[in-house]
Amino acid sequence: MTYYAVIREPGASWDTSRTLREQEKWAGHADFMEALVDDGFVLLGGPLEGGPKTLLIVKAESEQAIISRLAHDPWTPMGLLRIGTIERWEILLDDRPG
């Protein structure tokens, strides 16, 4: 497994007059994302300062695996979120022993 930094960005249907939690079908999106955390797929995630872009730290086999998993987010087919970038992330510093 490899670590990736994934930026998700607002899609064409994003309502700029609403906050993240006020977007349509927020509960379904939140439940989906929590399930990805429970599965160990998403390790960290949250919105970036100053806007609706979101950073996810993901542990996956490939970029295609990320695309496939996020396609099932209710917000993806609705056009609320899309993948902006996917980049491999090599961890050189951490606080794990050994």
ABEGO torsion letter per residue (X at the ends): XBBBBBBBBBBAABBAABBAAABBGAAAAAAAAAAAAAAGABABBEBBBGEABBBBBBBBABAAAAAAAAAABAAAAAGABBBABBBBBBBABBABBX
